Amino acid sequence: MRGALFKTRITEMLGIRHPILCGGMGPSVSDANYVAAVVNAGGMGFIVAAGFPDPEELREQLRECRKLTSGKGFGVNLYISGQDRATERLQEQVKILSEEEVLCVETSGGSPAGVLPALREAGIKVLHKVPAVRYARSAARLGVDAVIVVGNDSAGHPGTYGISSMVQAPHASKEIAIPLVIGGGIGTGRQLAATLMMGADAILMGSRMLVSEELWIHHRYKELLVQSDGTDSVVVKTGLRQHHRVLNNESAKAVAALDATGASDFEQYRPHVMGKLTTQAYLTGDSRTGMLDYGPSVVFANSVQPVDAIFDEVLDDAQQAMSRLEELRSRY
C-alpha cells in the first residue's frame, strides 16, 4: 500500500489512507471480495445491498467483508426507490447494517430523509450521491455527512442535466460546506490531484475499476474493456427521463430506438432493460445484451490488475501531477 499523499475531510471521516472511493456497482458486482480489496488498498468501497435481496445473504456478505478486511470499516450502497415495498426492504437493510456495525453508506436515488434517523442512531456515516449541485444543497440541509456529486460522464445514472465533472467540482466546493466527493469520468491520479485542487475531498471511481481482478465478472468482458477507448459509452432511457450511461450494445441500441420515438411506457423498454440480462452478460462475458454500466473513463483501464495495483498507478500519477504543477509554478 502506498503511503498517504493527501489528508482530507473524507480520509479523516472514514479513517482511510487515500481519498479514493469506489462506488457501488450492480447488480451484485460490488460484493464483499471486491469491497474488501478496495478497503485493504486504502480506499473505501460499497457493497450493493440491492444485489443481495435475501436479507441473510446480505448479512453474510457484510460478515465476509469484515473478515477479509480484518475488521476495518467498509461501506454499503443503498438505493432509495419509490417502487412498491421498496421502503420496507430499505428499512430491513438499514436494520441489518446497524446490527453488523457498517461504517458508512452511499445512498442514491431518492431522498435519504426517511432513513437518516435510523442511520444516525446506528452511528453510520451517510454519503448521499446526486447528479447536480442543487440536489447536493438539499442533502446537506437534511444533515448527511458528505455528498457525492457525479458529472455527466458517470456510468450508470448521471442524471438529466448533462453537467460535466469539471464544472460540478468547483461549483459544488463553493456551494457545499460539508465534505465533498466528485465522480464521473475519473480514472487517473492527475484527475485526483485536480479534483482536490478544485475544492473536493475525494474522488469516486466506477468504470475504471471494472478491470479489477477481484471482481467476479467474466474475464472476457474485462478484456473487452481493456481494448475499449470509451467512445462506445452512450446515454439511453431518455424517453423515461431515467438517463442511463451504458455500453452501446444491442440492448442499448434497442432502447435508443425507443427513446427516438418518444416512448414513455416502461413496458416497451422492459425486454431490453431487465436485470437478468445484465447479470448474464457479466457471468458469460457475452456483452451483446444487458444494460451494462459503462463510462468513458474505461479508456484508462489498460490492463486487468488487482485493486491495489490500480490504486498504486493512480497515486503515482497524482504524485507526478503535483510535481509537474510545482515545476510550472511561476517563480516571479
PERA-V695925 format. One record per helix or strand. SS is the DSSP state (helix for helix, strand for strand). FROM is the first residue (numbers start at 1). TO is the last residue. If there is no record, write none. Layout:
# PERA-V695925
SS & FROM & TO
SS & FROM & TO
This chain:
# PERA-V695925
helix & 9 & 14
strand & 20 & 22
helix & 32 & 40
strand & 44 & 48
helix & 49 & 51
helix & 55 & 68
strand & 75 & 80
helix & 86 & 99
strand & 104 & 109
helix & 113 & 121
strand & 125 & 130
helix & 133 & 142
strand & 146 & 150
strand & 156 & 156
helix & 165 & 175
strand & 179 & 183
helix & 189 & 197
strand & 202 & 205
helix & 207 & 211
strand & 212 & 212
helix & 219 & 227
strand & 233 & 236
helix & 238 & 240
strand & 244 & 247
helix & 250 & 261
helix & 266 & 273
helix & 275 & 284
strand & 293 & 293
helix & 296 & 300
strand & 305 & 305
helix & 307 & 328
